[in-house]
Amino acid sequence: MSCPICRKPPQAAYRPFCSRRCADVDLARWLRADYTIPTPLTGLEDDPDLRDKDQDRD
């Protein structure tokens, strides 16, 4: 397995990354929400009744 950021061989101290820099780049991407997990749309997001119920909870 190579470093997911730059594709160099990983170093044991930073595994799976090759360096602290690549580990920090990956962390920054997570913190900026560059990585997302796609979720299927259910169609319920457009239902006005459900939107009103969600607002009542706040």
C-alpha positions in Angstrom: 0.0 0.0 0.0 1.4 3.4 -0.9 0.7 6.8 0.8 -2.8 7.9 -0.1 -1.7 11.5 -0.6 1.5 11.3 -2.7 1.8 7.6 -3.5 5.3 7.2 -2.0 6.1 4.1 0.2 4.7 4.5 3.7 6.9 5.1 6.8 6.2 3.1 9.9 6.0 6.2 12.1 3.3 7.8 9.9 1.5 4.7 8.5 -0.4 4.7 6.1 1.3 8.0 5.1 4.9 8.6 4.1 5.5 11.7 6.2 4.0 14.0 8.8 3.2 16.4 6.0 1.0 13.9 4.1 -0.8 13.0 7.4 -1.5 16.7 8.0 -2.7 17.2 4.5 -5.2 14.3 5.0 -6.3 15.7 8.4 -6.9 19.2 6.8 -9.0 17.6 4.1 -11.2 15.9 6.8 -11.5 19.1 8.7 -12.6 21.0 5.6 -15.1 18.3 4.9 -13.5 17.6 1.5 -14.2 13.9 2.2 -17.8 12.9 2.3 -19.8 9.7 2.4 -22.5 9.8 -0.3 -25.9 8.9 1.0 -28.9 8.2 -1.3 -31.7 10.8 -1.3 -34.9 9.4 0.2 -37.2 12.0 -1.3 -38.4 12.9 2.2 -36.2 16.1 2.1 -38.8 17.7 -0.1 -41.8 16.7 2.0 -43.1 20.0 3.6 -44.8 18.1 6.5 -41.5 16.6 7.5 -39.7 19.9 7.2 -42.2 21.5 9.6 -41.8 18.7 12.1 -38.0 19.0 12.1 -38.3 22.8 12.8 -40.6 22.1 15.7 -37.9 20.1 17.4 -35.4 23.0 17.4 
